[in-house]
């Protein structure tokens, strides 16, 4: 007897209740924001604007959507490495799992450094101040 393939098209997405970073680090971001207040967080824009709310990080909805799409792409690259890193974070005996964990950690470090440099380069081409 052959089992039918699982039907995952309507499967619920993973759900956990960790707050977004900007909520968790609200006080820290107030003391040192990712960009200067009134500068669009989207590095392709980085224009100065008058925020209508104190927490506004983008000059418009288009910039917000563009930047969130970029963050999703980075998250999709980082997610497998984050899982691998965490799987072997405290491993004492399995050398292969420790090696996988180390590879995940190294990948995340390289990814964040390259993404940060790329964002700074794109923002500087716009000629605007961008924290960093």
N, CA, C and O atoms as CSV, one atom per row, in Angstrom:
chain,resi,resn,atom,element,x,y,z
A,1,UNK,N,N,0.839,-1.176,0.000
A,1,UNK,CA,C,0.000,0.000,0.000
A,1,UNK,C,C,0.888,1.245,0.000
A,1,UNK,O,O,1.794,1.370,0.824
A,2,UNK,N,N,0.625,2.142,-0.909
A,2,UNK,CA,C,1.371,3.386,-0.993
A,2,UNK,C,C,0.563,4.507,-0.351
A,2,UNK,O,O,-0.615,4.696,-0.655
A,3,UNK,N,N,1.206,5.236,0.528
A,3,UNK,CA,C,0.530,6.351,1.172
A,3,UNK,C,C,0.479,7.541,0.222
A,3,UNK,O,O,1.436,7.779,-0.514
A,4,UNK,N,N,-0.600,8.280,0.225
A,4,UNK,CA,C,-0.668,9.462,-0.634
A,4,UNK,C,C,0.278,10.546,-0.123
A,4,UNK,O,O,0.581,10.620,1.068
A,5,UNK,N,N,0.731,11.371,-1.041
A,5,UNK,CA,C,1.612,12.477,-0.661
A,5,UNK,C,C,0.855,13.423,0.265
A,5,UNK,O,O,-0.344,13.632,0.082
A,6,UNK,N,N,1.535,13.999,1.256
A,6,UNK,CA,C,0.844,14.923,2.161
A,6,UNK,C,C,0.346,16.150,1.398
A,6,UNK,O,O,0.996,16.619,0.463
A,7,UNK,N,N,-0.792,16.652,1.800
A,7,UNK,CA,C,-1.377,17.841,1.173
A,7,UNK,C,C,-1.005,19.046,2.024
A,7,UNK,O,O,-1.603,19.291,3.071
A,8,UNK,N,N,-0.013,19.791,1.562
A,8,UNK,CA,C,0.514,20.908,2.346
A,8,UNK,C,C,0.073,22.267,1.839
A,8,UNK,O,O,0.431,23.291,2.422
A,9,UNK,N,N,-0.690,22.294,0.773
A,9,UNK,CA,C,-1.066,23.575,0.172
A,9,UNK,C,C,-1.784,24.489,1.165
A,9,UNK,O,O,-1.590,25.705,1.144
A,10,UNK,N,N,-2.602,23.910,2.023
A,10,UNK,CA,C,-3.353,24.728,2.975
A,10,UNK,C,C,-2.870,24.550,4.408
A,10,UNK,O,O,-3.589,24.868,5.354
A,11,UNK,N,N,-1.666,24.047,4.565
A,11,UNK,CA,C,-1.116,23.842,5.900
A,11,UNK,C,C,-0.865,25.195,6.566
A,11,UNK,O,O,-0.446,26.143,5.903
A,12,UNK,N,N,-1.116,25.286,7.853
A,12,UNK,CA,C,-0.875,26.563,8.536
A,12,UNK,C,C,0.628,26.856,8.626
A,12,UNK,O,O,1.450,25.949,8.756
A,13,UNK,N,N,0.951,28.116,8.554
A,13,UNK,CA,C,2.344,28.549,8.684
A,13,UNK,C,C,2.774,28.422,10.134
A,13,UNK,O,O,1.945,28.379,11.043
A,14,UNK,N,N,4.088,28.361,10.336
A,14,UNK,CA,C,4.624,28.322,11.695
A,14,UNK,C,C,4.162,29.566,12.445
A,14,UNK,O,O,4.061,30.649,11.867
A,15,UNK,N,N,3.889,29.406,13.707
A,15,UNK,CA,C,3.424,30.540,14.509
A,15,UNK,C,C,4.102,30.503,15.869
A,15,UNK,O,O,4.050,29.500,16.581
A,16,UNK,N,N,4.724,31.592,16.206
A,16,UNK,CA,C,5.252,31.765,17.544
A,16,UNK,C,C,5.089,33.230,17.911
A,16,UNK,O,O,4.986,34.089,17.035
A,17,UNK,N,N,5.065,33.509,19.193
A,17,UNK,CA,C,4.658,34.829,19.669
A,17,UNK,C,C,5.809,35.753,20.039
A,17,UNK,O,O,5.703,36.510,21.004
A,18,UNK,N,N,6.891,35.705,19.299
A,18,UNK,CA,C,7.987,36.627,19.541
A,18,UNK,C,C,7.645,37.969,18.893
A,18,UNK,O,O,7.282,38.025,17.718
A,19,UNK,N,N,7.763,39.037,19.661
A,19,UNK,CA,C,7.436,40.363,19.141
A,19,UNK,C,C,8.446,40.784,18.080
A,19,UNK,O,O,9.579,40.304,18.085
A,20,UNK,N,N,8.057,41.669,17.174
A,20,UNK,CA,C,9.021,42.197,16.202
A,20,UNK,C,C,10.162,42.931,16.911
A,20,UNK,O,O,9.997,43.437,18.021
A,21,UNK,N,N,11.307,42.979,16.256
A,21,UNK,CA,C,12.487,43.599,16.851
A,21,UNK,C,C,12.221,45.044,17.264
A,21,UNK,O,O,12.642,45.467,18.341
A,22,UNK,N,N,11.524,45.807,16.415
A,22,UNK,CA,C,11.303,47.218,16.753
A,22,UNK,C,C,10.441,47.381,18.004
A,22,UNK,O,O,10.470,48.438,18.635
A,23,UNK,N,N,9.679,46.359,18.370
A,23,UNK,CA,C,8.907,46.398,19.616
A,23,UNK,C,C,9.807,46.000,20.788
A,23,UNK,O,O,9.824,46.668,21.822
A,24,UNK,N,N,10.553,44.908,20.616
A,24,UNK,CA,C,11.439,44.413,21.671
A,24,UNK,C,C,12.515,45.433,22.029
A,24,UNK,O,O,12.814,45.635,23.206
A,25,UNK,N,N,13.093,46.071,21.022
A,25,UNK,CA,C,14.203,47.006,21.242
A,25,UNK,C,C,13.746,48.464,21.145
A,25,UNK,O,O,14.514,49.331,20.729
A,26,UNK,N,N,12.511,48.728,21.524
A,26,UNK,CA,C,11.957,50.086,21.399
A,26,UNK,C,C,12.833,51.150,22.072
A,26,UNK,O,O,13.145,52.175,21.466
A,27,UNK,N,N,13.219,50.908,23.302
A,27,UNK,CA,C,14.008,51.903,24.038
A,27,UNK,C,C,15.398,52.082,23.423
A,27,UNK,O,O,15.900,53.200,23.307
A,28,UNK,N,N,16.000,50.974,23.036
A,28,UNK,CA,C,17.331,51.040,22.425
A,28,UNK,C,C,17.286,51.762,21.085
A,28,UNK,O,O,18.171,52.558,20.769
A,29,UNK,N,N,16.249,51.480,20.299
A,29,UNK,CA,C,16.113,52.154,19.007
A,29,UNK,C,C,15.783,53.634,19.176
A,29,UNK,O,O,16.131,54.451,18.323
A,30,UNK,N,N,15.110,53.979,20.274
A,30,UNK,CA,C,14.844,55.395,20.542
A,30,UNK,C,C,16.155,56.129,20.837
A,30,UNK,O,O,16.333,57.280,20.438
A,31,UNK,N,N,17.070,55.452,21.540
A,31,UNK,CA,C,18.367,56.059,21.854
A,31,UNK,C,C,19.319,56.058,20.660
A,31,UNK,O,O,20.128,56.974,20.511
A,32,UNK,N,N,19.226,55.031,19.806
A,32,UNK,CA,C,20.097,54.938,18.638
A,32,UNK,C,C,19.320,54.279,17.492
A,32,UNK,O,O,19.394,53.064,17.308
A,33,UNK,N,N,18.580,55.078,16.728
A,33,UNK,CA,C,17.767,54.510,15.642
A,33,UNK,C,C,18.638,53.966,14.509
A,33,UNK,O,O,19.792,54.363,14.349
A,34,UNK,N,N,18.058,53.042,13.721
A,34,UNK,CA,C,18.775,52.477,12.575
A,34,UNK,C,C,19.111,53.546,11.538
A,34,UNK,O,O,20.138,53.465,10.865
A,35,UNK,N,N,18.250,54.534,11.415
A,35,UNK,CA,C,18.510,55.703,10.566
A,35,UNK,C,C,18.113,56.940,11.362
A,35,UNK,O,O,17.361,56.857,12.334
A,36,UNK,N,N,18.620,58.063,10.942
A,36,UNK,CA,C,18.256,59.309,11.616
A,36,UNK,C,C,16.743,59.530,11.496
A,36,UNK,O,O,16.164,59.240,10.449
A,37,UNK,N,N,16.105,60.029,12.535
A,37,UNK,CA,C,14.667,60.307,12.434
A,37,UNK,C,C,14.392,61.225,11.242
A,37,UNK,O,O,15.083,62.221,11.029
A,38,UNK,N,N,13.373,60.866,10.480
A,38,UNK,CA,C,13.019,61.660,9.310
A,38,UNK,C,C,13.791,61.292,8.053
A,38,UNK,O,O,13.676,61.978,7.037
A,39,UNK,N,N,14.583,60.207,8.103
A,39,UNK,CA,C,15.267,59.692,6.914
A,39,UNK,C,C,14.647,58.327,6.622
A,39,UNK,O,O,14.544,57.484,7.513
A,40,UNK,N,N,14.235,58.113,5.375
A,40,UNK,CA,C,13.589,56.856,4.987
A,40,UNK,C,C,14.533,55.680,5.201
A,40,UNK,O,O,15.693,55.730,4.792
A,41,UNK,N,N,14.039,54.625,5.839
A,41,UNK,CA,C,14.836,53.439,6.132
A,41,UNK,C,C,15.182,52.645,4.873
A,41,UNK,O,O,16.138,51.870,4.887
A,42,UNK,N,N,14.433,52.817,3.790
A,42,UNK,CA,C,14.739,52.140,2.534
A,42,UNK,C,C,16.019,52.746,1.958
A,42,UNK,O,O,16.026,53.927,1.610
A,43,UNK,N,N,17.108,51.968,1.848
A,43,UNK,CA,C,18.381,52.549,1.398
A,43,UNK,C,C,18.354,53.048,-0.049
A,43,UNK,O,O,19.180,53.876,-0.432
A,44,UNK,N,N,17.416,52.553,-0.848
A,44,UNK,CA,C,17.313,53.028,-2.228
A,44,UNK,C,C,16.660,54.403,-2.294
A,44,UNK,O,O,16.721,55.079,-3.321
A,45,UNK,N,N,16.047,54.804,-1.211
A,45,UNK,CA,C,15.407,56.124,-1.141
A,45,UNK,C,C,16.226,57.040,-0.227
A,45,UNK,O,O,16.816,58.021,-0.681
A,46,UNK,N,N,16.253,56.711,1.045
A,46,UNK,CA,C,17.000,57.467,2.059
A,46,UNK,C,C,16.687,58.957,2.063
A,46,UNK,O,O,17.501,59.766,2.507
A,47,UNK,N,N,15.517,59.314,1.572
A,47,UNK,CA,C,15.207,60.746,1.508
A,47,UNK,C,C,14.739,61.270,2.857
A,47,UNK,O,O,14.220,60.524,3.687
A,48,UNK,N,N,14.928,62.542,3.055
A,48,UNK,CA,C,14.465,63.212,4.260
A,48,UNK,C,C,12.972,63.491,4.087
A,48,UNK,O,O,12.537,63.950,3.030
A,49,UNK,N,N,12.196,63.210,5.127
A,49,UNK,CA,C,10.755,63.440,5.077
A,49,UNK,C,C,10.286,63.871,6.458
A,49,UNK,O,O,11.001,63.714,7.448
A,50,UNK,N,N,9.088,64.412,6.510
A,50,UNK,CA,C,8.497,64.831,7.780
A,50,UNK,C,C,7.588,63.706,8.270
A,50,UNK,O,O,6.496,63.526,7.731
A,51,UNK,N,N,8.020,62.938,9.290
A,51,UNK,CA,C,7.191,61.826,9.771
A,51,UNK,C,C,5.870,62.326,10.364
A,51,UNK,O,O,5.835,63.319,11.091
A,52,UNK,N,N,4.795,61.622,10.039
A,52,UNK,CA,C,3.501,61.987,10.624
A,52,UNK,C,C,3.304,61.324,11.982
A,52,UNK,O,O,2.420,61.717,12.743
A,53,UNK,N,N,4.124,60.317,12.291
A,53,UNK,CA,C,4.127,59.637,13.591
A,53,UNK,C,C,5.569,59.520,14.062
A,53,UNK,O,O,6.484,59.441,13.242
A,54,UNK,N,N,5.778,59.507,15.359
A,54,UNK,CA,C,7.138,59.431,15.892
A,54,UNK,C,C,7.829,58.125,15.511
A,54,UNK,O,O,9.056,58.082,15.427
A,55,UNK,N,N,7.066,57.067,15.280
A,55,UNK,CA,C,7.625,55.754,14.979
A,55,UNK,C,C,7.754,55.485,13.480
A,55,UNK,O,O,8.191,54.403,13.088
A,56,UNK,N,N,7.385,56.438,12.644
A,56,UNK,CA,C,7.410,56.230,11.191
A,56,UNK,C,C,8.845,56.086,10.693
A,56,UNK,O,O,9.689,56.937,10.971
A,57,UNK,N,N,9.124,54.998,9.949
A,57,UNK,CA,C,10.473,54.722,9.474
A,57,UNK,C,C,10.623,54.858,7.958
A,57,UNK,O,O,11.741,54.886,7.445
A,58,UNK,N,N,9.512,54.943,7.250
A,58,UNK,CA,C,9.552,55.045,5.788
A,58,UNK,C,C,8.788,56.273,5.342
A,58,UNK,O,O,7.832,56.696,5.990
A,59,UNK,N,N,9.222,56.844,4.223
A,59,UNK,CA,C,8.569,58.053,3.717
A,59,UNK,C,C,7.230,57.748,3.059
A,59,UNK,O,O,6.363,58.618,2.979
A,60,UNK,N,N,7.055,56.496,2.581
A,60,UNK,CA,C,5.812,56.133,1.902
A,60,UNK,C,C,5.607,54.622,1.968
A,60,UNK,O,O,6.495,53.871,2.371
A,61,UNK,N,N,4.425,54.207,1.566
A,61,UNK,CA,C,4.070,52.790,1.577
A,61,UNK,C,C,4.925,51.989,0.592
A,61,UNK,O,O,5.270,50.840,0.870
A,62,UNK,N,N,5.264,52.572,-0.536
A,62,UNK,CA,C,6.084,51.889,-1.534
A,62,UNK,C,C,7.464,51.560,-0.967
A,62,UNK,O,O,7.958,50.447,-1.149
A,63,UNK,N,N,8.083,52.507,-0.288
A,63,UNK,CA,C,9.399,52.267,0.320
A,63,UNK,C,C,9.315,51.201,1.400
A,63,UNK,O,O,10.211,50.365,1.517
A,64,UNK,N,N,8.253,51.221,2.187
A,64,UNK,CA,C,8.080,50.214,3.237
A,64,UNK,C,C,7.974,48.820,2.616
A,64,UNK,O,O,8.622,47.879,3.073
A,65,UNK,N,N,7.161,48.699,1.585
A,65,UNK,CA,C,6.980,47.396,0.941
A,65,UNK,C,C,8.269,46.911,0.287
A,65,UNK,O,O,8.594,45.726,0.368
A,66,UNK,N,N,9.012,47.818,-0.364
A,66,UNK,CA,C,10.287,47.432,-0.978
A,66,UNK,C,C,11.268,46.919,0.063
A,66,UNK,O,O,11.908,45.887,-0.135
A,67,UNK,N,N,11.386,47.637,1.171
A,67,UNK,CA,C,12.349,47.260,2.210
A,67,UNK,C,C,11.921,45.971,2.906
A,67,UNK,O,O,12.763,45.126,3.211
A,68,UNK,N,N,10.640,45.812,3.158
A,68,UNK,CA,C,10.169,44.580,3.782
A,68,UNK,C,C,10.389,43.376,2.865
A,68,UNK,O,O,10.690,42.285,3.349
A,69,UNK,N,N,10.244,43.555,1.560
A,69,UNK,CA,C,10.517,42.465,0.616
A,69,UNK,C,C,11.998,42.087,0.668
A,69,UNK,O,O,12.337,40.904,0.630
A,70,UNK,N,N,12.882,43.090,0.755
A,70,UNK,CA,C,14.313,42.801,0.878
A,70,UNK,C,C,14.600,42.058,2.169
A,70,UNK,O,O,15.392,41.115,2.179
A,71,UNK,N,N,13.967,42.470,3.253
A,71,UNK,CA,C,14.186,41.804,4.538
A,71,UNK,C,C,13.689,40.363,4.503
A,71,UNK,O,O,14.307,39.481,5.100
A,72,UNK,N,N,12.575,40.113,3.808
A,72,UNK,CA,C,12.099,38.735,3.653
A,72,UNK,C,C,13.116,37.891,2.893
A,72,UNK,O,O,13.373,36.744,3.259
A,73,UNK,N,N,13.699,38.462,1.827
A,73,UNK,CA,C,14.706,37.719,1.052
A,73,UNK,C,C,15.915,37.384,1.926
A,73,UNK,O,O,16.432,36.270,1.859
A,74,UNK,N,N,16.363,38.321,2.732
A,74,UNK,CA,C,17.491,38.069,3.630
A,74,UNK,C,C,17.101,37.019,4.664
A,74,UNK,O,O,17.896,36.135,4.982
A,75,UNK,N,N,15.895,37.112,5.183
A,75,UNK,CA,C,15.424,36.133,6.158
A,75,UNK,C,C,15.365,34.733,5.581
A,75,UNK,O,O,15.681,33.764,6.271
A,76,UNK,N,N,14.963,34.614,4.317
A,76,UNK,CA,C,14.909,33.297,3.681
A,76,UNK,C,C,16.311,32.719,3.496
A,76,UNK,O,O,16.495,31.504,3.571
A,77,UNK,N,N,17.296,33.579,3.256
A,77,UNK,CA,C,18.681,33.109,3.151
A,77,UNK,C,C,19.212,32.712,4.524
A,77,UNK,O,O,19.927,31.718,4.653
A,78,UNK,N,N,18.867,33.480,5.538
A,78,UNK,CA,C,19.412,33.254,6.874
A,78,UNK,C,C,18.736,32.110,7.625
A,78,UNK,O,O,19.374,31.463,8.455
A,79,UNK,N,N,17.469,31.850,7.353
A,79,UNK,CA,C,16.700,30.894,8.160
A,79,UNK,C,C,17.334,29.509,8.260
A,79,UNK,O,O,17.457,29.003,9.375
A,80,UNK,N,N,17.747,28.862,7.162
A,80,UNK,CA,C,18.350,27.534,7.317
A,80,UNK,C,C,19.639,27.564,8.145
A,80,UNK,O,O,19.899,26.660,8.940
A,81,UNK,N,N,20.435,28.610,7.949
A,81,UNK,CA,C,21.680,28.728,8.715
A,81,UNK,C,C,21.388,28.975,10.198
A,81,UNK,O,O,22.099,28.462,11.062
A,82,UNK,N,N,20.356,29.751,10.495
A,82,UNK,CA,C,19.981,29.983,11.892
A,82,UNK,C,C,19.532,28.687,12.559
A,82,UNK,O,O,19.880,28.422,13.710
A,83,UNK,N,N,18.761,27.882,11.837
A,83,UNK,CA,C,18.342,26.591,12.387
A,83,UNK,C,C,19.543,25.683,12.643
A,83,UNK,O,O,19.650,25.063,13.701
A,84,UNK,N,N,20.444,25.612,11.665
A,84,UNK,CA,C,21.632,24.762,11.818
A,84,UNK,C,C,22.485,25.239,12.995
A,84,UNK,O,O,22.966,24.429,13.787
A,85,UNK,N,N,22.667,26.543,13.104
A,85,UNK,CA,C,23.456,27.114,14.197
A,85,UNK,C,C,22.848,26.716,15.538
A,85,UNK,O,O,23.555,26.275,16.445
A,86,UNK,N,N,21.538,26.875,15.652
A,86,UNK,CA,C,20.879,26.592,16.923
A,86,UNK,C,C,20.858,25.098,17.247
A,86,UNK,O,O,20.978,24.711,18.409
A,87,UNK,N,N,20.704,24.254,16.213
A,87,UNK,CA,C,20.651,22.804,16.438
A,87,UNK,C,C,21.887,22.307,17.182
A,87,UNK,O,O,21.774,21.446,18.055
A,88,UNK,N,N,23.043,22.826,16.856
A,88,UNK,CA,C,24.272,22.330,17.457
A,88,UNK,C,C,24.941,23.290,18.407
A,88,UNK,O,O,26.102,23.104,18.771
A,89,UNK,N,N,24.220,24.314,18.812
A,89,UNK,CA,C,24.822,25.355,19.649
A,89,UNK,C,C,25.461,24.804,20.926
A,89,UNK,O,O,26.530,25.267,21.325
A,90,UNK,N,N,24.830,23.835,21.563
A,90,UNK,CA,C,25.333,23.298,22.825
A,90,UNK,C,C,25.808,21.847,22.700
A,90,UNK,O,O,25.991,21.159,23.704
A,91,UNK,N,N,26.004,21.394,21.472
A,91,UNK,CA,C,26.417,20.004,21.254
A,91,UNK,C,C,27.829,19.779,21.785
A,91,UNK,O,O,28.735,20.574,21.534
A,92,UNK,N,N,27.999,18.691,22.517
A,92,UNK,CA,C,29.307,18.360,23.105
A,92,UNK,C,C,29.957,17.149,22.449
A,92,UNK,O,O,31.182,17.034,22.459
A,93,UNK,N,N,29.164,16.243,21.878
A,93,UNK,CA,C,29.728,14.980,21.425
A,93,UNK,C,C,29.706,14.753,19.926
A,93,UNK,O,O,30.625,14.123,19.403
A,94,UNK,N,N,28.714,15.230,19.220
A,94,UNK,CA,C,28.575,14.954,17.797
A,94,UNK,C,C,29.359,15.991,16.973
A,94,UNK,O,O,28.925,17.132,16.813
A,95,UNK,N,N,30.503,15.572,16.465
A,95,UNK,CA,C,31.376,16.485,15.720
A,95,UNK,C,C,30.706,17.004,14.450
A,95,UNK,O,O,30.893,18.162,14.078
A,96,UNK,N,N,29.928,16.153,13.786
A,96,UNK,CA,C,29.260,16.577,12.553
A,96,UNK,C,C,28.222,17.673,12.836
A,96,UNK,O,O,28.103,18.629,12.071
A,97,UNK,N,N,27.485,17.531,13.923
A,97,UNK,CA,C,26.492,18.541,14.292
A,97,UNK,C,C,27.183,19.841,14.712
A,97,UNK,O,O,26.707,20.926,14.377
A,98,UNK,N,N,28.287,19.744,15.432
A,98,UNK,CA,C,29.048,20.953,15.795
A,98,UNK,C,C,29.554,21.653,14.541
A,98,UNK,O,O,29.520,22.881,14.460
A,99,UNK,N,N,30.028,20.877,13.555
A,99,UNK,CA,C,30.516,21.462,12.301
A,99,UNK,C,C,29.381,22.150,11.548
A,99,UNK,O,O,29.568,23.238,11.003
A,100,UNK,N,N,28.199,21.517,11.515
A,100,UNK,CA,C,27.047,22.140,10.862
A,100,UNK,C,C,26.667,23.432,11.569
A,100,UNK,O,O,26.376,24.434,10.916
A,101,UNK,N,N,26.668,23.417,12.887
A,101,UNK,CA,C,26.339,24.603,13.670
A,101,UNK,C,C,27.330,25.733,13.394
A,101,UNK,O,O,26.935,26.888,13.233
A,102,UNK,N,N,28.602,25.398,13.339
A,102,UNK,CA,C,29.643,26.387,13.050
A,102,UNK,C,C,29.461,26.966,11.642
A,102,UNK,O,O,29.625,28.168,11.436
A,103,UNK,N,N,29.122,26.107,10.677
A,103,UNK,CA,C,28.885,26.581,9.310
A,103,UNK,C,C,27.700,27.536,9.277
A,103,UNK,O,O,27.738,28.548,8.576
A,104,UNK,N,N,26.645,27.224,10.031
A,104,UNK,CA,C,25.489,28.118,10.114
A,104,UNK,C,C,25.857,29.455,10.715
A,104,UNK,O,O,25.467,30.502,10.198
A,105,UNK,N,N,26.603,29.428,11.801
A,105,UNK,CA,C,27.036,30.675,12.456
A,105,UNK,C,C,27.895,31.515,11.524
A,105,UNK,O,O,27.701,32.725,11.412
A,106,UNK,N,N,28.843,30.869,10.857
A,106,UNK,CA,C,29.714,31.598,9.931
A,106,UNK,C,C,28.927,32.201,8.770
A,106,UNK,O,O,29.202,33.321,8.339
A,107,UNK,N,N,27.944,31.448,8.266
A,107,UNK,CA,C,27.130,31.955,7.167
A,107,UNK,C,C,26.337,33.182,7.600
A,107,UNK,O,O,26.296,34.181,6.882
A,108,UNK,N,N,25.706,33.112,8.774
A,108,UNK,CA,C,24.927,34.247,9.272
A,108,UNK,C,C,25.823,35.475,9.442
A,108,UNK,O,O,25.427,36.587,9.093
A,109,UNK,N,N,27.016,35.277,9.971
A,109,UNK,CA,C,27.947,36.392,10.148
A,109,UNK,C,C,28.317,37.019,8.810
A,109,UNK,O,O,28.313,38.242,8.677
A,110,UNK,N,N,28.636,36.190,7.819
A,110,UNK,CA,C,28.979,36.716,6.485
A,110,UNK,C,C,27.790,37.410,5.836
A,110,UNK,O,O,27.934,38.476,5.239
A,111,UNK,N,N,26.613,36.800,5.956
A,111,UNK,CA,C,25.406,37.380,5.366
A,111,UNK,C,C,25.105,38.749,5.957
A,111,UNK,O,O,24.822,39.694,5.220
A,112,UNK,N,N,25.161,38.862,7.273
A,112,UNK,CA,C,24.836,40.160,7.880
A,112,UNK,C,C,25.866,41.214,7.525
A,112,UNK,O,O,25.515,42.377,7.327
A,113,UNK,N,N,27.129,40.830,7.441
A,113,UNK,CA,C,28.163,41.803,7.080
A,113,UNK,C,C,28.010,42.274,5.637
A,113,UNK,O,O,28.100,43.468,5.351
A,114,UNK,N,N,27.780,41.328,4.733
A,114,UNK,CA,C,27.619,41.707,3.328
A,114,UNK,C,C,26.357,42.524,3.107
A,114,UNK,O,O,26.372,43.485,2.339
A,115,UNK,N,N,25.262,42.157,3.770
A,115,UNK,CA,C,24.010,42.905,3.627
A,115,UNK,C,C,24.172,44.315,4.185
A,115,UNK,O,O,23.703,45.281,3.583
A,116,UNK,N,N,24.830,44.434,5.325
A,116,UNK,CA,C,25.056,45.750,5.928
A,116,UNK,C,C,25.884,46.637,4.988
A,116,UNK,O,O,25.530,47.790,4.746
A,117,UNK,N,N,26.982,46.094,4.464
A,117,UNK,CA,C,27.822,46.883,3.526
A,117,UNK,C,C,27.030,47.289,2.295
A,117,UNK,O,O,27.152,48.418,1.819
A,118,UNK,N,N,26.225,46.380,1.781
A,118,UNK,CA,C,25.428,46.684,0.598
A,118,UNK,C,C,24.415,47.790,0.876
A,118,UNK,O,O,24.250,48.696,0.059
A,119,UNK,N,N,23.739,47.727,2.013
A,119,UNK,CA,C,22.760,48.772,2.374
A,119,UNK,C,C,23.445,50.123,2.546
A,119,UNK,O,O,22.932,51.146,2.093
A,120,UNK,N,N,24.601,50.123,3.199
A,120,UNK,CA,C,25.322,51.385,3.386
A,120,UNK,C,C,25.764,51.967,2.035
A,120,UNK,O,O,25.684,53.178,1.826
A,121,UNK,N,N,26.223,51.114,1.130
A,121,UNK,CA,C,26.654,51.584,-0.188
A,121,UNK,C,C,25.472,52.161,-0.964
A,121,UNK,O,O,25.598,53.213,-1.590
A,122,UNK,N,N,24.328,51.482,-0.927
A,122,UNK,CA,C,23.155,51.987,-1.645
A,122,UNK,C,C,22.669,53.291,-1.044
A,122,UNK,O,O,22.290,54.203,-1.778
A,123,UNK,N,N,22.671,53.398,0.274
A,123,UNK,CA,C,22.227,54.628,0.922
A,123,UNK,C,C,23.182,55.778,0.622
A,123,UNK,O,O,22.744,56.906,0.397
A,124,UNK,N,N,24.491,55.499,0.618
A,124,UNK,CA,C,25.452,56.587,0.360
A,124,UNK,C,C,25.335,57.095,-1.072
A,124,UNK,O,O,25.619,58.265,-1.331
A,125,UNK,N,N,24.921,56.242,-2.007
A,125,UNK,CA,C,24.703,56.696,-3.385
A,125,UNK,C,C,23.553,57.680,-3.455
A,125,UNK,O,O,23.497,58.505,-4.366
A,126,UNK,N,N,22.639,57.603,-2.509
A,126,UNK,CA,C,21.516,58.534,-2.472
A,126,UNK,C,C,21.938,59.875,-1.880
A,126,UNK,O,O,21.201,60.858,-1.959
A,127,UNK,N,N,23.137,59.905,-1.284
A,127,UNK,CA,C,23.669,61.166,-0.742
A,127,UNK,C,C,23.022,61.608,0.550
A,127,UNK,O,O,23.103,62.782,0.910
A,128,UNK,N,N,22.385,60.701,1.248
A,128,UNK,CA,C,21.701,61.044,2.497
A,128,UNK,C,C,22.403,60.381,3.674
A,128,UNK,O,O,23.152,59.417,3.511
A,129,UNK,N,N,22.145,60.919,4.860
A,129,UNK,CA,C,22.687,60.341,6.079
A,129,UNK,C,C,21.975,59.040,6.387
A,129,UNK,O,O,20.746,58.971,6.348
A,130,UNK,N,N,22.739,58.022,6.690
A,130,UNK,CA,C,22.204,56.722,7.071
A,130,UNK,C,C,23.066,56.253,8.229
A,130,UNK,O,O,24.290,56.224,8.109
A,131,UNK,N,N,22.455,55.888,9.344
A,131,UNK,CA,C,23.226,55.483,10.526
A,131,UNK,C,C,24.139,54.313,10.191
A,131,UNK,O,O,23.776,53.468,9.373
A,132,UNK,N,N,25.271,54.247,10.782
A,132,UNK,CA,C,26.146,53.128,10.541
A,132,UNK,C,C,27.517,53.480,10.921
A,132,UNK,O,O,28.423,52.657,10.793
